[in-house]
């Protein structure tokens, strides 16, 4: 009789559910790979020059002071400035922001500083800091209250050599738009959001989802020594902590 062979071919209810879940996970992984490929393709699209450039607000950045620019080490400080320069953009040329003072709102000029390097940037080969350039920095240490860690920064020792300059922010190029790429990417994003597949996709591709309230990230003063202990041992544990 063919009954035993037929019974072996019939899938159980548990196996059917498992196959459905496995098929969904494989499909989500493929969608994630396709999204990454489309994002990378969009990122590498070229910039197209505009026929009629236009101004979009103002930008503020650092330049060499006049006496430094005319000095003998102008090239050295110009190369150093390229590595620590910062850019700010604003709709107003005065770069003012609202600030509340004694119940009333006023306007103050936004602060802008040169770039501060952390240990990764300091040792990275991307900036390619020379020994002469490293001598222009000062090592600072500060305790971060939120992360409760010691932060090390490298700050320019003589910031007076650089001054701020405000210039119009002119848009001369725009990113090329691929309609087919954007349409496919929009369909994939809408499909994932409509079915709320983001948590599962993140779990499959990046591991466990990050939780800011993690038991290993508790602040030192708020750590509960009785956490995850059996009920019958809490009294004894409480007495041990007091001693």
N, C-alpha and C positions, 0 to 999 in steps of 0.2 A: 504493500500500500504506500501511497505517496503522502500519507497524513503527517508523519514526522518531518519530512522535508518541507512540506507546506507550512507547518507550524514554525519552523526555524526562519522562514522568510518573512513571517508577519512581524512587524515592528511593534514593540510595546508602546504604551502611551507615554511613558517617561522618556523613551528614546526618541519618539517623535518630537516632544517638546525640546529636547536637547538639540536635535538637528535643526529645528527652527531657530533657536537662539544662536547656534554656531553659524548658521548661514547669515543671520543678521550681523553678527560680529565681523564676519569676513567682508560683507558688503560695506560696513562702516569703515573698515580699514582701507578698502579700495577708494571710497569717497574721500577719505582724508589724504591719501596719496595723490589723488587727482587734484584736490584743492591746493596742495602744496606746489604741484607742478604748474598750475595756473597762476598762483601768486608769484612764483619765480619768473614765469614768462611775462607777467605784467610788470614786474620790477625791472626787467631788462629791456623794456620797450624804450626806444630812443626818444630824445627831446626834439621837438619841432619848433623852429623859430617862428615867432608871430609876425604877421604882416604889419600890424600896428601895435607896438609895445605900449603899455599903459602903466601908470603909477598905482601902487597898492599900498598906501600908508608910508611909513618911514622906518628906517633901520638905523641902529646905533651899534658902533663897534669901536675897537681901540686902534689907534695909529701911533706912530712914533712922535714924540715931541719934536718941535722944530730944531732945537739945538742938538738933539740926539741924531736926528735924520741927517744933519749936516756934519756930524762928527766922524771920526775915523772908524768907529765900530758900528756904523749904520747897518751894514750888511748882516753882521752877527745878530743884532737885536731885531732886525726885520725877520730873519729866519726863526728866532725864538718866539716872536710874536705870532707867527703863523701856527705855532703849536699850542699856544695858550689863549688865543683870541676868542672872544665870545660875541655873539650877535643877538640883539634884541629887536623885535618888531612891534610896532604900535601904530594905531591910527592917528595919533597926535604927535606932532614933532617935538613936543615938550616932555613926552614920556612921563605923564603924571597918572597917578592912580588914586582912588578914593581911600581915605583913612578916617576913621571915626575918632574924634577927640572931644571928650567931655559931653557926650550926647549929640554932638553935631558932626556932620561930615565935612571934611576938607580934602584938599588935593596936595599930595606930596610927590616929589620926583622919585621914580623907581631907581633903586640901587642896581648897579651893575659892576661886577668884579671880573678880574681875569680868571681863567680856568685854574682850578685847584686839582692837582693830580693825586690819585690814590696810589697804593702800592702796586696795583696791577699795571696802571699806566706808567708808573715810574720804571718798572722793570720790563715793560713790553718793548719789543723791537719795532712796533708800528710807529711810535713817535721818533725813535732813533735819537734819543738825547745824547749829546756828547758830554764829556767830562766838564768841559768849559761851561756848557749850558746848565748842567746839574749844579754847578757852583752858584748859579743865580737863584736857587731855591732854598727855602728854609723848611725844615721838618717840624711839623706841629702835631701834637697829640691832644685828643679831646675824648671825653667819655660820653657816648651817646645814651641818653636816658631811655629812649624807646627800645633799642636793641640791647642795651646794657653791655655794650662792647666798646673797646678802646679803638677809636678811629685815628688813623695816621694819614695826614695830608702833607703835600709839598706845595708851598705857596711862594710866589715870586717875592724876593726880598726887597727889590726896588721897584715898586709899581709906579712911582712918580715918572718913570721914563716913558710911560704910555698915557695918552689922553683919549677921552671919548670924542667921537665924531658922529654927527647926525647927517644922514644923507637920504634922499628919496629912494624908496624901494621900487625899482622898475622891473616889471615882469616882461621879459624878452622871449621866453620859451615856454612851451607847455608840453606835458607828457602826451605821447601818441596814444590814442584810444583804439582798442581792438574791440569792435562790437560783438563779434562772435565769442571772443574770450569772456567779455563781461556778461553776456547772456548765459553762457554755460556756468560761470561762477555764481551768478545770481540764482540760477535754478538749484544748484547744489546747496547754497546757503539757505534758501527758503525751505528746501526739503528737510534739512537738518533741524532748523528752528521749529518748523511746523510739528514735527514729531518729538521734539525735545531730546534729540540724540547727542547733544553736546557733552553732557556728563559721561555717557557711556563711551563716546568716541575719545574723549580725553583720557579716560581710564585705560582704554585699549592701546593708545599710542604713546602716552606719557606716564603711565603708571598711576599711582594713587593721587587723587585730587588734593591740592594743597588746602589745608584748613588753618586759618589764623589762630583759632582757639585749639591749639594742639597741646597735648599734655606735656610734650617735651619743650614747649616754648613758654611755659608759665613763668611769670616773673618770680624772682627769688623770694620776695617778701610775701607772695600770695600762694606759695606751694603748700598744698595740704598734705601733711605727713600721714594722715589717716585714710588717704584715697586708695581705693582698690584693695582694702583690707576686709576680711570677713567680719560679720557683725559680732560674733562671739569673741573676737580678739581685739575689738576697738578699746575696750576698757583697759586691757593690759597694755596695749600700745600707747594709750594716753598716759598711763602711769610711767611708762618707759621714757616718753618724751619729756616728762616733767623732771625726771631724774637726770 
